[in-house]
Amino acid sequence: MSDAHITRHQNSLRASWETAATQALQARSFPHRYIPRPPTHRPLSREASSLALPASALLTYGGTG
């Protein structure tokens, strides 16, 4: 690589580190903006809802309803 390529690469790395640092500082300064939202509720599929039942219910109803 020529010196120009190396310099361009170093500049792009420095820029990405600077944006990452400013994002981290912003997240620390304004935490209420960066709280991840809970996923929207989706109705469970039949397999997932059967897994959510207690084991006694699975034994009583044979696993699949």
Residue pairs with C-beta under 8 A, 6 or more apart in sequence:
1 9
26 33
26 34
27 33
27 34
44 52
46 65
50 58
50 63
50 64
50 65
